[in-house]
Structure formats: structure tokens, C-alpha cells
Amino acid sequence: MPSKKKTKGGGKAMEKKDHGSHALEQESRIPLSVVAGVVAATAVAIVPALSFTPKKGLTIWSPIPLATNVVLSGLGCLGTMYVIPHFREKFIKARLFGIDLNKMTTARDEDGVLIRPYQGPKVPEAMGVISGMIFLIVMFLYIPFAFAGYYNTPKDFPHHKLTEFVAALLSIACMCFLGFADNVLDLRWRHKLLLPTAATLPLLMVYWVNGGVTYVMVPNFLQPMLGGVVNLGILYYIYMGMLAVFCTNAINILAGVNGLEAGQSLIIGASILANSLLQITRLENPAGVDNHVFAVVFMVPFLATTFALTYHNWYPSRVFVGDTFCYFAGMTFAVVAILGHFSKTLLLFFIPQIANFLYSCPQLFKMIPCPRHRMPSLDPKSGKIDMSYCEFTPDELPSLGRLIYKILKVTRMVKVVEHKDGTVKMNNLTLINWSLYAFGPMREDWLTICLLTEQAVCSCVAFLIRYKLAAFFYKVVE
């Protein structure tokens, strides 16, 4: 065990550095507050305004329900903002906490290497359960207002829509519970793949009972062979189940820096909201408009509660969101996409997550050695975040692993440092490490901003593909 003189944690020098880090807290939160103000003002102005758009056959698209949704969402945001700090100590006492390894307050030896067991300020984990629970409370309170127009005409009550609401909230609640169980029990990856599948079963049953479509449109160049549409039948249900698994885990593996999990969920949620609002103004089919209204009334509360969580999770993080939030956010996206009938569009908003998954595959499937933690690391001398690495001998890799390694090396998709003994040091295969490889080491909050900017740019590309490029492949773009 290194002596106290060699330990860079808990001493006065570290306290001064930590004070400098916390001095950046308000500065780093300024862009977040500005963006939140703009989004909130836009939601307050646009969402109720669009509710006055004359559309026929709608169940919940009217001024009072929409205004109520916005008001309840605002209260949910304030509630989440208030409750999280009051539960910090309770979570720590329950031993639901972690150590932020990329902070100067974490104990290191004289060479800057982290001391094990890790020593540093305790940061409560799994706080995403609070935003998830408040989201559910907001939605439960909203349901009576959503169907208020039918209380005087019970014969016309849309029971199928109420069933969709309840099934959606049931699936989301299940994932909040399972995510919290994962944080407490540290479940294996095979369980993380099975649990979202089980949680989607009520949703898929409601989709089937309500006569959900299982056909897909065929691109123009394939229509001479396959016709205009193809009915996938049971394969479409398998696809929707796999969509829920992907959404929950894709957010979970693109993580490791303050504010990233919640931040990327904010951008994906905002993209879904923008897409639904756009579709509401475009579509003439009442059923199609109704589907996107469903997405709007789920996304507004989600964005409100997630912003409050992001505020506390932003650099320097006061709380960790945990797997609970990743499960909650992923299932919420899957729910609105499945019941809103735009599951294929949803995947366009996951372009960075798909790229991260494909880039990570060689390590995830053990073709290249994969350490337990692939998150980037702090350089204590510069105070910046740099890439993390794995070390291996290329000749000892399986044949497919050697081929992939050579391709990555030749295409300069990775940074490789070769040693004289035949071993190599290569950056871990994550989008975070690739961004550091492309743009160089940077402060943690700027790294998060860089990654979220990539997410936002990809969302813009997704809209371009969805509404412009799709016209080259399909005769009708709805």
C-alpha cells in the first residue's frame, strides 16, 4: 500500500484540484440551462398551439389534455429536480453508490495510477429510478385528463387506446423495476438480454389484440419481385421484441462519462417528439395522427423528467443514473415506436448507438480481448480525458480476430502502439474512445458535449433520410 505522501487523494493538494473542478460546475451547466429554456418555451408554445389544429377522429388531441400534459410534465421536472438531492444520502446509506474514477478526488499513487480498492467521494447510483417513478406518476395522473372528453359519452369510449396506455406504462414500469434489480444484483449480460424481451410481452399482446399491422413496404427496385408490401407475420413481432432489447442495451453500452446516458436520451426523445409533431401536421389519416399524438404525450413528460436527471448527472456528476435509467429510457422509446407505428424511423435516431455497437462487436464477441471497463481514463497531469486501451498479442488472436485487427489498423480506425515483445496496445472499441482518437484528449464536460453534438448531427441526418432520401426508394413517404 503506498504511503500517504505518495497518495493523491484526500490530501490538501487534491482538495485544491477538486475545488477547481467544482468551480467549473456552474459554467458547465450554463449550456444545459439555455437549451432547456429554449426547449421548454418551444414545447409550451407549439404543443398546445397544434392541439387546435382541426383533425377528425382523434381521442386525446384537444387543448385541455395537451395543456394538462405540459403542466404535469413541468411539475414532474420540478419534482425530479427537488427529490434527487434529498435521496442522495439515502442511496449512499443503502450502499447504492460508486466512485467517479475520472475525477482528481479519486485516490492515485505518485504515477497517477488509481489505487485499489478505489477511494474517493461517494456518488449515489441508480438515481434513474427516481426520474422513472416520477414519469410514471405524471402519466398516471394524466390518463383521466387524456380521456376526459368521453365521460359524457361512455358508448364512444376508446377502450383500445386506454389499453395501449396501460400496457405501455406496464412495460415501462417493469423495466424500471428490472433495471433497479440490475443495479442492486449486478445481473449477467444474458439476463440483460432476456429481461427486456419479457417486459415487452404485454405490449406485443396489446399490439396483436388491437390488430397491429405486420407488413412492411417494399422499395421500388424490389417491387417487381415482391410486390408493394410484404407481410412478415410473426417475424415482425420478433423484430419488435428485439427492438426493445436493442434500445435498452444500446444506451447502456454508450456510457462512461458524466451526462452521456441521460444526454443522449434527451436528444433521441427530442427527435421523436419533433418527428411526431411534424407527422401530425403532415398526415391526413386520423389513425396515423392518433399514433403520433400517443408519442407526443409520452415524450413530453419523459423529456421533462430526464432533463432534471441530466442536470444532476452533468459534469461534475452529483449522481449516477445507473442501468435503471438506461432500461427505462430504452423501453420508453421502444413503447412509443411500437404503438406509434414508427419502429423503423426510431432506428434512424439510434445511428450513433448502432455505430457504437458495430464498432464494439469485436470486443463484445471476444474476437479481441475486452476488459471489464472500457470507459476512457483521466490523465491527472493535464486533467483531461484520454482513451483507454487493451493489450494483447495479435498472433494469439483467433483467425477472425486477426483479420479484424488488421482491417482496423490499416483503415486507421484505432490507435495502435506496438511493443518490441510482439504485444500491442490498442484503444478500446467504443465511440467514446474513437471520438478521443479523432479529436484528441479533452475535459470531461467537453467530451460529453462532443458526443451529444454527434448525436444531434446524426438526428439531422436521420430526418434527411426519412423525409428526403426515402422518396428515391418508395413511391409514398408518409
KOLLODREN-497159 format. One record per residue (C-alpha): residue number from 1; residue in one letter; x, y, z. Coordinates in Angstrom, 3 decimals. Example, Ala and Ser with C-alpha at 12.3 -4.5 7.8 and 13.67 -1.06 7.14 Angstrom:
BEGIN
[1, a, [12.300, -4.500, 7.800]]
[2, s, [13.670, -1.060, 7.140]]
***
This chain:
BEGIN
[1, m, [0.000, 0.000, 0.000]]
[2, p, [1.509, 3.329, -0.999]]
[3, s, [2.267, 5.764, 1.762]]
[4, k, [0.163, 8.862, 2.332]]
[5, k, [2.817, 11.044, 0.790]]
[6, k, [2.504, 9.153, -2.466]]
[7, t, [-1.288, 9.117, -2.479]]
[8, k, [-3.027, 11.798, -4.451]]
[9, g, [-6.404, 11.524, -2.779]]
[10, g, [-7.868, 13.117, 0.299]]
[11, g, [-4.885, 15.452, 0.755]]
[12, k, [-4.847, 19.234, 0.518]]
[13, a, [-3.407, 19.161, -2.998]]
[14, m, [-6.282, 17.015, -4.167]]
[15, e, [-8.786, 19.204, -2.356]]
[16, k, [-7.496, 22.243, -4.243]]
[17, k, [-7.757, 20.424, -7.556]]
[18, d, [-11.223, 19.229, -6.639]]
[19, h, [-12.187, 22.786, -5.744]]
[20, g, [-11.057, 23.842, -9.214]]
[21, s, [-13.147, 21.068, -10.716]]
[22, h, [-16.252, 22.093, -8.798]]
[23, a, [-15.649, 25.722, -9.704]]
[24, l, [-16.432, 24.666, -13.284]]
[25, e, [-19.793, 23.223, -12.234]]
[26, q, [-21.923, 26.295, -12.843]]
[27, e, [-20.039, 27.096, -16.043]]
[28, s, [-20.579, 23.597, -17.430]]
[29, r, [-24.309, 23.732, -16.646]]
[30, i, [-24.926, 27.043, -18.444]]
[31, p, [-25.343, 25.471, -21.936]]
[32, l, [-27.668, 22.855, -20.428]]
[33, s, [-29.862, 25.506, -18.825]]
[34, v, [-30.020, 27.562, -22.034]]
[35, v, [-31.014, 24.531, -24.125]]
[36, a, [-33.634, 23.582, -21.522]]
[37, g, [-35.134, 27.056, -21.602]]
[38, v, [-35.392, 27.043, -25.383]]
[39, v, [-36.927, 23.543, -25.473]]
[40, a, [-39.406, 24.349, -22.695]]
[41, a, [-40.504, 27.568, -24.371]]
[42, t, [-40.915, 25.751, -27.688]]
[43, a, [-42.984, 22.982, -26.076]]
[44, v, [-45.223, 25.433, -24.244]]
[45, a, [-45.779, 27.405, -27.461]]
[46, i, [-46.047, 24.666, -30.096]]
[47, v, [-47.700, 21.686, -28.409]]
[48, p, [-50.860, 23.481, -27.165]]
[49, a, [-50.995, 25.533, -30.374]]
[50, l, [-51.008, 22.412, -32.533]]
[51, s, [-53.780, 20.957, -30.396]]
[52, f, [-56.137, 23.454, -32.020]]
[53, t, [-55.311, 22.062, -35.483]]
[54, p, [-58.572, 20.655, -36.860]]
[55, k, [-58.196, 16.868, -37.082]]
[56, k, [-61.043, 14.367, -37.181]]
[57, g, [-61.372, 11.186, -35.226]]
[58, l, [-58.816, 11.988, -32.531]]
[59, t, [-59.159, 10.695, -28.990]]
[60, i, [-56.764, 12.852, -26.972]]
[61, w, [-55.622, 15.645, -29.311]]
[62, s, [-57.510, 18.580, -27.795]]
[63, p, [-56.442, 21.715, -25.909]]
[64, i, [-57.225, 20.668, -22.327]]
[65, p, [-55.480, 17.246, -22.370]]
[66, l, [-52.409, 18.660, -24.115]]
[67, a, [-52.158, 21.660, -21.812]]
[68, t, [-52.566, 19.325, -18.850]]
[69, n, [-49.783, 17.116, -20.191]]
[70, v, [-47.420, 20.087, -20.461]]
[71, v, [-48.300, 21.359, -16.963]]
[72, l, [-47.898, 17.923, -15.358]]
[73, s, [-44.590, 17.496, -17.196]]
[74, g, [-43.350, 20.798, -15.788]]
[75, l, [-44.338, 19.707, -12.291]]
[76, g, [-42.600, 16.379, -12.922]]
[77, c, [-39.418, 18.218, -13.898]]
[78, l, [-39.522, 20.338, -10.739]]
[79, g, [-40.324, 17.279, -8.636]]
[80, t, [-37.405, 15.310, -10.046]]
[81, m, [-35.109, 18.285, -9.593]]
[82, y, [-36.173, 18.558, -5.937]]
[83, v, [-36.369, 14.878, -4.955]]
[84, i, [-32.997, 13.681, -6.288]]
[85, p, [-30.814, 15.746, -3.885]]
[86, h, [-32.954, 14.644, -0.931]]
[87, f, [-32.399, 10.968, -1.736]]
[88, r, [-28.626, 11.143, -2.253]]
[89, e, [-27.734, 10.229, 1.314]]
[90, k, [-30.440, 7.564, 1.492]]
[91, f, [-28.959, 5.780, -1.530]]
[92, i, [-25.447, 6.033, -0.113]]
[93, k, [-26.611, 4.592, 3.234]]
[94, a, [-28.184, 1.734, 1.283]]
[95, r, [-24.745, 1.165, -0.303]]
[96, l, [-26.019, 2.161, -3.729]]
[97, f, [-23.066, 4.305, -4.659]]
[98, g, [-19.968, 4.334, -6.825]]
[99, i, [-16.679, 6.194, -7.153]]
[100, d, [-16.197, 8.548, -10.095]]
[101, l, [-12.868, 7.272, -11.422]]
[102, n, [-12.297, 10.215, -13.746]]
[103, k, [-12.040, 12.846, -11.042]]
[104, m, [-8.956, 14.277, -9.352]]
[105, t, [-10.528, 13.465, -5.974]]
[106, t, [-10.144, 9.720, -6.612]]
[107, a, [-7.023, 8.380, -4.877]]
[108, r, [-3.977, 7.752, -7.094]]
[109, d, [-0.351, 6.857, -6.472]]
[110, e, [2.572, 9.059, -7.438]]
[111, d, [2.440, 7.716, -11.011]]
[112, g, [-1.200, 8.716, -11.386]]
[113, v, [-2.490, 5.111, -11.268]]
[114, l, [-5.760, 4.514, -9.446]]
[115, i, [-5.351, 2.882, -6.046]]
[116, r, [-7.418, -0.230, -5.397]]
[117, p, [-9.811, -0.520, -3.704]]
[118, y, [-10.995, 2.768, -5.160]]
[119, q, [-11.071, 5.686, -2.758]]
[120, g, [-12.944, 8.915, -3.364]]
[121, p, [-16.228, 10.773, -2.824]]
[122, k, [-19.252, 8.508, -2.919]]
[123, v, [-21.686, 9.223, -5.740]]
[124, p, [-25.177, 7.649, -5.422]]
[125, e, [-26.057, 5.214, -8.199]]
[126, a, [-29.327, 4.085, -9.798]]
[127, m, [-30.877, 7.549, -9.417]]
[128, g, [-32.615, 6.990, -12.731]]
[129, v, [-35.252, 5.129, -10.728]]
[130, i, [-36.443, 8.491, -9.349]]
[131, s, [-36.954, 10.076, -12.757]]
[132, g, [-38.617, 6.850, -13.924]]
[133, m, [-41.037, 6.749, -10.997]]
[134, i, [-41.954, 10.430, -11.318]]
[135, f, [-42.525, 9.905, -15.057]]
[136, l, [-44.923, 7.072, -14.249]]
[137, i, [-46.730, 9.200, -11.657]]
[138, v, [-47.136, 12.012, -14.190]]
[139, m, [-48.551, 9.595, -16.765]]
[140, f, [-50.938, 8.004, -14.251]]
[141, l, [-52.225, 11.459, -13.312]]
[142, y, [-52.587, 12.351, -16.992]]
[143, i, [-54.771, 9.384, -18.011]]
[144, p, [-58.051, 10.817, -16.594]]
[145, f, [-57.453, 14.058, -18.495]]
[146, a, [-56.497, 12.246, -21.696]]
[147, f, [-59.959, 10.682, -21.959]]
[148, a, [-61.969, 13.442, -20.291]]
[149, g, [-63.908, 14.123, -23.486]]
[150, y, [-65.604, 10.715, -23.328]]
[151, y, [-67.028, 10.775, -19.798]]
[152, n, [-70.381, 12.043, -21.054]]
[153, t, [-70.486, 9.557, -23.938]]
[154, p, [-69.343, 6.224, -22.442]]
[155, k, [-70.507, 4.287, -25.501]]
[156, d, [-67.850, 6.004, -27.594]]
[157, f, [-65.063, 5.490, -25.055]]
[158, p, [-61.876, 4.295, -26.877]]
[159, h, [-61.093, 1.254, -24.750]]
[160, h, [-58.358, 0.174, -27.161]]
[161, k, [-56.464, 3.410, -26.542]]
[162, l, [-56.762, 3.064, -22.781]]
[163, t, [-55.479, -0.494, -23.123]]
[164, e, [-52.459, 0.774, -25.063]]
[165, f, [-51.764, 3.385, -22.382]]
[166, v, [-51.907, 0.827, -19.577]]
[167, a, [-49.827, -1.764, -21.443]]
[168, a, [-47.196, 0.839, -22.328]]
[169, l, [-46.922, 2.020, -18.727]]
[170, l, [-46.817, -1.593, -17.518]]
[171, s, [-43.851, -2.376, -19.781]]
[172, i, [-42.029, 0.796, -18.708]]
[173, a, [-42.701, 0.086, -15.014]]
[174, c, [-41.396, -3.470, -15.445]]
[175, m, [-38.167, -2.164, -16.976]]
[176, c, [-37.709, 0.373, -14.163]]
[177, f, [-38.025, -2.475, -11.663]]
[178, l, [-35.729, -4.799, -13.611]]
[179, g, [-33.175, -2.036, -14.143]]
[180, f, [-33.099, -1.300, -10.426]]
[181, a, [-32.685, -5.016, -9.755]]
[182, d, [-29.731, -4.994, -12.165]]
[183, n, [-28.111, -2.134, -10.247]]
[184, v, [-28.565, -3.961, -6.946]]
[185, l, [-27.794, -7.523, -8.070]]
[186, d, [-25.340, -6.804, -10.941]]
[187, l, [-27.048, -9.182, -13.370]]
[188, r, [-25.163, -11.003, -16.122]]
[189, w, [-25.398, -9.918, -19.752]]
[190, r, [-27.559, -12.883, -20.706]]
[191, h, [-30.141, -11.689, -18.184]]
[192, k, [-29.961, -8.176, -19.611]]
[193, l, [-30.967, -9.617, -22.973]]
[194, l, [-33.837, -11.707, -21.642]]
[195, l, [-35.465, -9.202, -19.279]]
[196, p, [-36.420, -6.544, -21.889]]
[197, t, [-37.893, -9.306, -24.039]]
[198, a, [-40.118, -10.445, -21.173]]
[199, a, [-41.173, -6.871, -20.393]]
[200, t, [-42.374, -6.327, -23.981]]
[201, l, [-44.787, -9.285, -23.950]]
[202, p, [-47.779, -7.276, -22.569]]
[203, l, [-47.077, -4.625, -25.181]]
[204, l, [-46.937, -7.126, -28.042]]
[205, m, [-50.149, -8.787, -26.866]]
[206, v, [-51.979, -5.447, -26.947]]
[207, y, [-50.480, -4.726, -30.366]]
[208, w, [-51.842, -8.049, -31.632]]
[209, v, [-55.286, -7.690, -29.998]]
[210, n, [-55.714, -4.207, -31.478]]
[211, g, [-54.941, -5.537, -34.956]]
[212, g, [-51.479, -4.060, -35.332]]
[213, v, [-50.064, -4.312, -38.848]]
[214, t, [-47.212, -6.697, -39.569]]
[215, y, [-46.453, -5.724, -43.147]]
[216, v, [-43.659, -3.534, -44.491]]
[217, m, [-43.450, -1.516, -47.683]]
[218, v, [-41.075, -2.835, -50.322]]
[219, p, [-38.547, -0.487, -52.019]]
[220, n, [-39.297, 0.405, -55.633]]
[221, f, [-36.486, -1.688, -57.112]]
[222, l, [-37.753, -4.855, -55.354]]
[223, q, [-41.442, -4.421, -56.078]]
[224, p, [-41.364, -6.336, -59.409]]
[225, m, [-40.266, -9.410, -57.448]]
[226, l, [-42.001, -8.977, -54.070]]
[227, g, [-44.921, -6.656, -54.733]]
[228, g, [-45.822, -3.438, -52.935]]
[229, v, [-45.882, -4.838, -49.395]]
[230, v, [-44.679, -7.955, -47.585]]
[231, n, [-46.474, -9.393, -44.554]]
[232, l, [-43.821, -10.548, -42.078]]
[233, g, [-46.287, -12.083, -39.628]]
[234, i, [-44.601, -13.498, -36.522]]
[235, l, [-41.218, -12.208, -37.717]]
[236, y, [-42.450, -8.649, -37.184]]
[237, y, [-43.239, -9.430, -33.537]]
[238, i, [-39.779, -10.920, -33.104]]
[239, y, [-38.332, -7.745, -34.608]]
[240, m, [-40.290, -5.570, -32.153]]
[241, g, [-39.121, -7.675, -29.219]]
[242, m, [-35.519, -7.362, -30.397]]
[243, l, [-36.041, -3.602, -30.809]]
[244, a, [-36.761, -3.290, -27.082]]
[245, v, [-33.639, -5.314, -26.260]]
[246, f, [-31.522, -3.146, -28.537]]
[247, c, [-32.857, 0.190, -27.263]]
[248, t, [-32.251, -0.648, -23.605]]
[249, n, [-28.752, -2.035, -24.091]]
[250, a, [-27.573, 0.383, -26.813]]
[251, i, [-27.827, 3.313, -24.402]]
[252, n, [-26.199, 1.244, -21.674]]
[253, i, [-23.018, 0.453, -23.636]]
[254, l, [-22.553, 4.039, -24.863]]
[255, a, [-21.761, 5.349, -21.392]]
[256, g, [-18.893, 6.164, -19.065]]
[257, v, [-18.718, 9.964, -18.833]]
[258, n, [-20.866, 12.372, -16.840]]
[259, g, [-24.149, 13.282, -18.504]]
[260, l, [-23.862, 10.999, -21.521]]
[261, e, [-26.592, 8.418, -20.885]]
[262, a, [-29.208, 10.992, -19.927]]
[263, g, [-27.974, 13.488, -22.538]]
[264, q, [-28.230, 11.095, -25.478]]
[265, s, [-31.694, 10.060, -24.272]]
[266, l, [-32.726, 13.728, -24.243]]
[267, i, [-31.670, 14.152, -27.865]]
[268, i, [-33.323, 10.905, -29.010]]
[269, g, [-36.502, 11.843, -27.143]]
[270, a, [-36.474, 15.348, -28.645]]
[271, s, [-36.013, 13.806, -32.109]]
[272, i, [-39.004, 11.512, -31.574]]
[273, l, [-41.081, 14.470, -30.370]]
[274, a, [-40.064, 16.592, -33.381]]
[275, n, [-40.841, 13.728, -35.757]]
[276, s, [-44.282, 13.178, -34.245]]
[277, l, [-45.156, 16.882, -34.307]]
[278, l, [-44.063, 17.013, -37.943]]
[279, q, [-46.172, 13.981, -38.814]]
[280, i, [-49.205, 15.429, -37.065]]
[281, t, [-49.070, 18.442, -39.370]]
[282, r, [-48.477, 16.275, -42.478]]
[283, l, [-50.815, 13.304, -42.143]]
[284, e, [-54.493, 13.389, -43.038]]
[285, n, [-55.251, 9.887, -41.787]]
[286, p, [-56.808, 10.266, -38.286]]
[287, a, [-55.413, 6.916, -37.121]]
[288, g, [-51.908, 7.930, -38.184]]
[289, v, [-52.211, 11.264, -36.407]]
[290, d, [-53.526, 9.495, -33.302]]
[291, n, [-50.452, 7.267, -33.228]]
[292, h, [-48.124, 10.251, -33.190]]
[293, v, [-50.227, 12.033, -30.568]]
[294, f, [-49.611, 8.973, -28.406]]
[295, a, [-45.863, 9.505, -28.850]]
[296, v, [-46.124, 13.218, -28.006]]
[297, v, [-47.934, 12.718, -24.704]]
[298, f, [-45.277, 10.187, -23.644]]
[299, m, [-42.253, 12.149, -24.827]]
[300, v, [-43.084, 15.493, -23.190]]
[301, p, [-43.082, 14.063, -19.610]]
[302, f, [-40.067, 11.904, -20.457]]
[303, l, [-38.047, 14.899, -21.638]]
[304, a, [-39.087, 16.931, -18.587]]
[305, t, [-38.045, 14.336, -16.009]]
[306, t, [-34.932, 13.344, -17.951]]
[307, f, [-33.737, 16.951, -18.117]]
[308, a, [-33.893, 17.204, -14.318]]
[309, l, [-31.874, 13.989, -14.034]]
[310, t, [-29.380, 15.255, -16.621]]
[311, y, [-28.913, 18.448, -14.618]]
[312, h, [-27.775, 16.455, -11.574]]
[313, n, [-25.786, 13.975, -13.684]]
[314, w, [-23.948, 16.682, -15.634]]
[315, y, [-20.242, 17.281, -15.022]]
[316, p, [-19.189, 17.150, -12.249]]
[317, s, [-21.788, 14.475, -11.600]]
[318, r, [-23.665, 14.578, -8.306]]
[319, v, [-25.475, 11.313, -9.101]]
[320, f, [-25.110, 8.347, -11.447]]
[321, v, [-28.170, 7.359, -13.488]]
[322, g, [-27.402, 3.635, -13.382]]
[323, d, [-28.737, 0.807, -15.506]]
[324, t, [-32.198, 1.686, -14.198]]
[325, f, [-32.368, 4.784, -16.365]]
[326, c, [-30.967, 3.040, -19.448]]
[327, y, [-33.659, 0.363, -19.169]]
[328, f, [-36.368, 2.960, -18.510]]
[329, a, [-35.347, 5.233, -21.390]]
[330, g, [-34.844, 2.409, -23.878]]
[331, m, [-38.204, 0.831, -23.111]]
[332, t, [-39.972, 4.210, -23.323]]
[333, f, [-38.546, 4.726, -26.809]]
[334, a, [-39.498, 1.200, -27.854]]
[335, v, [-43.033, 1.585, -26.476]]
[336, v, [-43.851, 4.804, -28.346]]
[337, a, [-42.259, 3.495, -31.556]]
[338, i, [-44.127, 0.191, -31.491]]
[339, l, [-47.548, 1.564, -30.559]]
[340, g, [-46.944, 4.691, -32.638]]
[341, h, [-46.096, 2.520, -35.674]]
[342, f, [-42.743, 4.120, -36.486]]
[343, s, [-40.313, 1.498, -35.194]]
[344, k, [-38.150, 1.714, -38.331]]
[345, t, [-37.884, 5.504, -38.003]]
[346, l, [-36.767, 5.057, -34.393]]
[347, l, [-33.690, 3.145, -35.533]]
[348, l, [-32.603, 6.175, -37.574]]
[349, f, [-32.383, 8.164, -34.333]]
[350, f, [-30.073, 5.464, -32.939]]
[351, i, [-27.364, 5.891, -35.595]]
[352, p, [-24.576, 6.652, -33.033]]
[353, q, [-25.689, 3.720, -30.862]]
[354, i, [-25.714, 1.393, -33.877]]
[355, a, [-22.259, 2.642, -34.911]]
[356, n, [-21.009, 2.140, -31.343]]
[357, f, [-22.400, -1.399, -31.287]]
[358, l, [-20.852, -2.342, -34.638]]
[359, y, [-17.512, -0.782, -33.647]]
[360, s, [-17.645, -2.662, -30.325]]
[361, c, [-18.596, -6.061, -31.773]]
[362, p, [-15.024, -7.437, -31.987]]
[363, q, [-14.646, -6.937, -28.238]]
[364, l, [-18.228, -7.769, -27.267]]
[365, f, [-17.954, -11.135, -29.050]]
[366, k, [-14.449, -11.798, -27.665]]
[367, m, [-12.659, -11.728, -31.014]]
[368, i, [-10.370, -9.095, -29.460]]
[369, p, [-9.698, -9.015, -25.680]]
[370, c, [-12.308, -6.972, -23.833]]
[371, p, [-11.562, -5.561, -20.355]]
[372, r, [-14.375, -5.274, -17.820]]
[373, h, [-14.406, -1.468, -18.093]]
[374, r, [-13.750, 0.236, -21.420]]
[375, m, [-14.509, 3.765, -20.288]]
[376, p, [-11.880, 6.438, -21.029]]
[377, s, [-9.439, 7.440, -18.316]]
[378, l, [-8.305, 10.676, -16.712]]
[379, d, [-4.791, 11.989, -17.246]]
[380, p, [-4.089, 13.515, -13.810]]
[381, k, [-1.321, 15.735, -15.187]]
[382, s, [-3.446, 17.541, -17.761]]
[383, g, [-6.848, 16.991, -16.137]]
[384, k, [-8.203, 15.779, -19.499]]
[385, i, [-9.897, 12.549, -20.504]]
[386, d, [-7.961, 10.255, -22.810]]
[387, m, [-8.534, 6.884, -24.435]]
[388, s, [-8.465, 3.606, -22.551]]
[389, y, [-6.562, 0.658, -24.002]]
[390, c, [-6.441, -3.100, -24.137]]
[391, e, [-3.204, -5.067, -24.598]]
[392, f, [-2.805, -8.344, -26.473]]
[393, t, [-0.610, -10.307, -28.832]]
[394, p, [-2.037, -10.260, -32.388]]
[395, d, [-0.666, -13.727, -33.211]]
[396, e, [-2.641, -15.209, -30.324]]
[397, l, [-5.965, -13.909, -31.599]]
[398, p, [-8.389, -16.240, -33.419]]
[399, s, [-8.213, -16.022, -37.210]]
[400, l, [-11.251, -13.746, -37.464]]
[401, g, [-9.850, -11.559, -34.683]]
[402, r, [-6.532, -11.202, -36.526]]
[403, l, [-8.355, -10.210, -39.714]]
[404, i, [-10.454, -7.604, -37.915]]
[405, y, [-7.393, -6.227, -36.136]]
[406, k, [-5.549, -5.828, -39.443]]
[407, i, [-8.543, -4.088, -41.048]]
[408, l, [-8.892, -1.680, -38.118]]
[409, k, [-5.174, -0.959, -38.180]]
[410, v, [-4.934, -0.423, -41.958]]
[411, t, [-8.031, 1.812, -42.050]]
[412, r, [-6.715, 3.801, -39.056]]
[413, m, [-9.911, 3.218, -37.120]]
[414, v, [-7.864, 2.555, -33.991]]
[415, k, [-4.712, 3.790, -32.352]]
[416, v, [-2.118, 1.028, -32.089]]
[417, v, [1.135, 1.120, -30.115]]
[418, e, [3.440, -1.808, -30.912]]
[419, h, [5.931, -3.165, -28.374]]
[420, k, [9.186, -4.974, -29.046]]
[421, d, [7.981, -8.171, -27.367]]
[422, g, [5.246, -8.562, -30.007]]
[423, t, [2.372, -7.254, -27.902]]
[424, v, [0.304, -4.241, -28.933]]
[425, k, [-1.710, -1.643, -27.094]]
[426, m, [-4.932, -0.678, -28.880]]
[427, n, [-7.689, 1.684, -27.811]]
[428, n, [-10.891, 0.014, -26.651]]
[429, l, [-13.548, -0.162, -29.348]]
[430, t, [-16.169, 2.357, -28.244]]
[431, l, [-17.486, 5.506, -29.886]]
[432, i, [-16.217, 7.483, -26.885]]
[433, n, [-12.642, 6.285, -27.404]]
[434, w, [-12.933, 6.821, -31.158]]
[435, s, [-14.019, 10.425, -30.578]]
[436, l, [-10.985, 10.957, -28.338]]
[437, y, [-8.822, 9.350, -31.022]]
[438, a, [-10.271, 11.664, -33.677]]
[439, f, [-10.361, 14.931, -31.702]]
[440, g, [-7.745, 14.374, -29.004]]
[441, p, [-7.963, 14.439, -25.194]]
[442, m, [-10.419, 16.937, -23.712]]
[443, r, [-12.120, 17.920, -20.492]]
[444, e, [-14.921, 15.566, -19.479]]
[445, d, [-17.800, 18.004, -19.960]]
[446, w, [-16.483, 18.951, -23.412]]
[447, l, [-16.224, 15.270, -24.280]]
[448, t, [-19.900, 14.860, -23.369]]
[449, i, [-20.814, 17.922, -25.441]]
[450, c, [-18.807, 16.495, -28.363]]
[451, l, [-20.626, 13.151, -28.173]]
[452, l, [-24.036, 14.808, -27.821]]
[453, t, [-23.245, 17.015, -30.806]]
[454, e, [-22.537, 13.855, -32.804]]
[455, q, [-25.909, 12.522, -31.616]]
[456, a, [-27.690, 15.718, -32.701]]
[457, v, [-25.980, 15.751, -36.115]]
[458, c, [-26.989, 12.127, -36.659]]
[459, s, [-30.592, 13.032, -35.781]]
[460, c, [-30.491, 15.696, -38.506]]
[461, v, [-29.169, 13.058, -40.912]]
[462, a, [-31.997, 10.761, -39.795]]
[463, f, [-34.602, 13.392, -40.724]]
[464, l, [-32.899, 13.860, -44.095]]
[465, i, [-33.047, 10.113, -44.749]]
[466, r, [-36.626, 9.784, -43.507]]
[467, y, [-38.188, 12.652, -45.449]]
[468, k, [-35.885, 13.251, -48.428]]
[469, l, [-33.822, 10.205, -49.398]]
[470, a, [-36.709, 7.811, -48.745]]
[471, a, [-38.517, 9.305, -51.748]]
[472, f, [-35.911, 7.679, -54.013]]
[473, f, [-36.837, 4.216, -52.734]]
[474, y, [-40.562, 4.481, -52.013]]
[475, k, [-43.396, 5.903, -54.093]]
[476, v, [-45.281, 7.086, -50.989]]
[477, v, [-43.438, 8.580, -47.992]]
[478, e, [-45.784, 9.058, -45.033]]
***
